Amino acid sequence: MKVSIDSDIKKFQTALNKYAGLKAQVMPKVFQTFYDVTPVKTGNAKRNTRLKGQDIEANYAYAGVLDAGRHMTARGMRGSDQAPKGMSAPARATLDQEVKKFLAKSKGK
């Protein structure tokens, strides 16, 4: 069995293109979830988390540690109790929900 990833991606992109406005409608809600679950100790992480265009930017040195969630490493426990699943996992769940809502509305038109 042979799977052509390039071909599959192109088909997916073509399918998404017919849903104009999907990103513009969905990304602010995804960002809001990401922002809301971003832990607060000093406020630096939230202050440096932005939606720029359609991309979420977490512009601080320890963003990866927080986004990995609460986890054990060789150096001990890392991450934040405030965001045990990190920020991307809850944001992805919001993305899934919002895309489903968008597609359901699009089918009804």
C-alpha positions, 0 to 999 in steps of 0.5 A: 500500500502506498500513501502519497502524503503530498497528494493528500495534503493538497486535497485537504488544502483544496477542501479547506479553501472552499470554507472561506473565513474558517481561520478568521472565525476559529483562531480568535477562539482558539487563541482565547483558550490558549491565553486563558489557560496560560499560567500566571506567576509573574504575568510575563507569559500572558503579557507575551502571548499574542495572536498575530495574524492567524498564529499564536505567539508565545514569546518568552523563553520558557514557553515550551516548558509551560506548554509541555504541561506538568511533567517529570524530567531528570531534573525534577518536576517541570511545568505549572500546576495551573496548566497541567496539560499545557496550553496547546492541548486545550487550544486544540480541543477548542479548535476541533469544537469550533471547526465542527461548529463551522462545518455544521453551519456551512452544510446548512447553507 
